[in-house]
Amino acid sequence: MARKKVKLALIANETARKATFKKRKKGLMKKVSELSTLCGVSACAIIYSPYDSQPDVWPSPPEAQRVIARFKSLPEMEQSKKMMNQEAFLRQRISKVKEQLKRQEKENRDLEITQLMNQALTGNKSLHDVGVEDLGDLAWMVEEKMKAIQERIELLTRTPPPPFLPVDEKRMMMRYGNGEGGSEAERTTLEVAMEALQRQSWFMDVMNPHEHVHVGCAGDDMVMPATYGEPASSWSNPFFP
């Protein structure tokens, strides 16, 4: 069962406040002892209270004096390097909360403009009723999307085509062209091979959008591959001189 969250405020009841002090003091001393033992650091704790005439010191007054003397021997800048009072702590917390709020507002704004863009593309939203600020943010987002698409296209054009996976066409026609089944692994291999072939053809079309090769035969001669706008030539068939 989860422990009930305690409100951090002065306990009004004197008896309850004194009982809480004793319990928390014991726990604090235990935590300091664990920190020193587990991490191998020098630490001490000194607690003054209105309930005792002498302060509570851990681990002992001589050891606490040694730790304090070592701290005071450090340069002043080193002493205050990580020192923080209540005001500095609250300022730090406020700064962190403000940064979190700023990030959350930006994320909400991105989602809002993305929703506006999707509604406009599907025809569910007219841009005539959109404010100037929203239009500016929408234009910026569309531009960023276009840049991302262009970068993706450039990456695909620079990437070599995937290797063609050989497939036994006769076996493929016998097993799949006639409606027969086949194991799941064979179907997966076939689908991967066909997808690779389709991607390869698409890639070649993208790389050579204006190049269409035509090859033909005329008698015993084979016509040279020709592109549009260039005359075809021929050479002797090496197999039928």
C-alpha positions in Angstrom: 0.0 0.0 0.0 1.4 3.4 -1.0 2.3 5.8 1.8 0.2 8.9 2.1 1.8 12.0 0.8 2.7 14.4 3.7 2.0 18.1 3.2 5.3 20.0 3.8 4.2 22.6 6.3 4.8 23.3 10.0 2.9 20.9 12.2 0.6 22.9 14.3 0.2 20.4 17.1 3.2 20.6 19.5 3.1 16.9 20.6 2.8 15.6 17.0 5.6 18.0 15.9 7.9 16.7 18.6 7.2 13.0 17.7 7.8 13.7 14.0 11.1 15.5 14.8 12.4 12.5 16.7 11.4 10.0 14.1 12.7 12.1 11.2 16.0 12.9 13.0 16.7 9.2 13.5 16.0 8.5 9.8 18.2 11.4 8.7 21.1 10.1 10.8 20.7 6.7 9.3 20.7 8.1 5.8 24.0 10.0 6.4 25.6 6.9 7.8 24.5 4.9 4.7 25.8 7.5 2.4 29.2 7.6 4.1 29.5 3.8 4.1 28.2 3.0 0.6 29.9 5.8 -1.2 33.1 6.1 0.9 32.7 9.9 1.5 33.3 12.0 4.5 30.1 13.3 6.0 28.7 14.6 9.3 25.4 15.8 10.6 24.7 18.4 13.3 21.1 19.0 14.4 20.0 21.7 16.8 16.5 21.6 18.3 14.5 23.3 21.0 13.9 19.9 22.6 17.5 19.2 23.5 20.1 21.4 25.2 23.0 19.9 23.2 23.0 19.3 19.4 22.9 15.9 18.0 26.1 15.1 16.1 27.0 12.2 13.8 29.3 10.3 13.8 31.0 12.1 16.7 32.0 15.7 17.7 35.7 15.1 16.9 34.9 13.6 13.5 32.4 16.3 12.7 35.1 19.0 13.5 37.6 17.2 11.2 35.1 17.2 8.3 34.2 20.9 8.9 37.9 21.9 9.1 38.6 20.1 5.9 35.7 22.0 4.2 36.9 25.3 5.5 40.4 24.7 4.2 39.0 24.7 0.6 39.1 27.9 -1.5 36.0 30.1 -1.1 35.0 29.4 -4.7 35.1 25.7 -4.1 33.1 26.0 -0.9 30.2 27.8 -2.6 30.5 25.9 -5.9 27.6 23.5 -5.1 26.2 25.3 -2.1 22.5 26.2 -2.3 20.1 27.9 0.0 16.3 27.8 0.0 16.0 30.8 -2.4 18.5 29.4 -4.9 16.8 26.0 -4.8 13.4 27.5 -5.5 14.8 29.6 -8.4 16.4 26.5 -9.9 13.1 24.6 -9.6 11.2 27.4 -11.2 13.7 27.6 -14.1 13.3 23.9 -14.7 9.5 24.1 -14.6 9.5 27.0 -17.1 11.7 25.0 -19.5 9.3 22.0 -19.2 6.4 24.3 -19.8 8.0 25.8 -22.9 8.7 22.4 -24.4 5.2 21.3 -23.7 3.7 24.4 -25.3 5.9 23.8 -28.4 4.8 20.2 -28.6 1.1 21.2 -28.3 1.5 23.8 -31.0 3.1 21.3 -33.4 0.2 18.9 -32.8 -2.3 21.7 -33.4 -0.7 22.8 -36.7 -0.3 19.2 -37.8 -4.0 18.6 -37.2 -4.8 21.8 -39.1 -2.7 20.6 -42.0 -4.4 17.2 -42.1 -7.8 18.8 -42.0 -6.9 21.2 -44.9 -5.6 18.3 -47.0 -8.7 16.2 -46.5 -11.0 19.2 -47.2 -12.5 19.3 -43.7 -11.0 22.7 -43.0 -11.0 25.9 -45.1 -7.9 28.1 -44.9 -10.0 31.2 -45.4 -11.0 31.2 -41.7 -7.5 30.6 -40.4 -5.7 33.4 -38.7 -2.4 35.0 -39.9 -0.4 33.4 -37.1 -1.7 29.9 -37.8 -1.1 30.4 -41.5 2.5 31.3 -40.8 3.1 28.3 -38.6 1.3 26.1 -41.2 3.6 27.4 -44.0 6.6 26.7 -41.9 5.5 23.2 -41.1 4.7 22.4 -44.8 8.2 23.7 -45.8 9.8 21.4 -43.2 7.8 18.5 -44.4 8.9 19.2 -48.0 12.5 19.4 -46.9 12.2 16.0 -45.2 10.6 14.5 -48.3 13.4 15.9 -50.6 16.1 14.6 -48.2 14.4 11.1 -48.3 14.3 11.2 -52.1 18.0 12.1 -52.3 18.8 9.3 -49.9 16.9 6.8 -52.0 18.6 7.8 -55.2 22.0 7.5 -53.6 21.2 4.1 -52.1 22.2 1.1 -54.4 19.3 -1.1 -55.5 18.7 -4.3 -53.4 20.2 -7.5 -54.8 17.9 -9.5 -57.0 16.9 -12.8 -55.4 16.8 -15.6 -57.9 13.5 -17.5 -58.1 12.8 -20.7 -60.0 10.1 -19.3 -62.4 8.9 -22.7 -63.6 8.5 -23.9 -60.0 6.8 -20.7 -59.1 4.3 -21.1 -61.9 3.6 -24.7 -61.0 3.1 -24.0 -57.3 1.5 -20.5 -57.3 0.3 -19.8 -60.9 -2.0 -22.8 -60.7 -3.4 -21.8 -57.4 -1.6 -24.4 -55.4 -0.5 -23.7 -51.9 3.1 -24.2 -50.7 4.7 -23.7 -47.3 4.6 -20.3 -45.5 8.4 -20.0 -45.8 8.2 -20.6 -49.6 5.5 -17.9 -50.0 7.5 -15.5 -47.9 10.6 -16.1 -50.1 8.5 -15.5 -53.2 7.0 -12.3 -51.9 10.4 -11.0 -50.9 11.8 -11.8 -54.3 9.0 -10.2 -56.2 9.2 -7.1 -54.0 12.9 -6.9 -54.6 12.4 -7.1 -58.4 9.7 -4.4 -58.3 11.9 -2.1 -56.2 14.8 -2.7 -58.6 12.7 -1.8 -61.6 11.4 1.3 -59.9 14.9 2.3 -58.9 16.2 2.0 -62.5 13.3 4.1 -63.8 14.1 6.8 -61.2 17.8 6.7 -62.1 17.2 6.8 -65.9 13.9 8.5 -66.4 14.6 9.3 -70.1 16.4 6.2 -71.1 14.4 3.5 -72.8 16.4 0.7 -74.4 15.2 -1.2 -77.4 16.8 -4.3 -78.7 15.7 -6.2 -81.7 16.9 -8.6 -84.4 17.0 -8.2 -88.2 17.9 -11.4 -89.9 21.2 -12.7 -88.6 22.1 -9.3 -87.2 21.2 -8.0 -83.8 20.2 -4.4 -83.5 22.3 -2.3 -81.1 20.5 -1.0 -78.0 19.3 2.5 -78.9 17.8 5.4 -76.9 15.2 7.8 -78.1 16.7 10.3 -80.5 19.6 8.2 -81.5 19.8 5.9 -84.5 20.1 2.2 -84.0 23.2 0.3 -85.2 23.8 -3.3 -85.7 26.6 -5.8 -85.4 27.1 -9.4 -86.5 25.6 -12.0 -84.3 28.6 -13.8 -82.8 26.6 -17.1 -82.7 25.6 -16.9 -86.3 28.4 -15.2 -88.3 
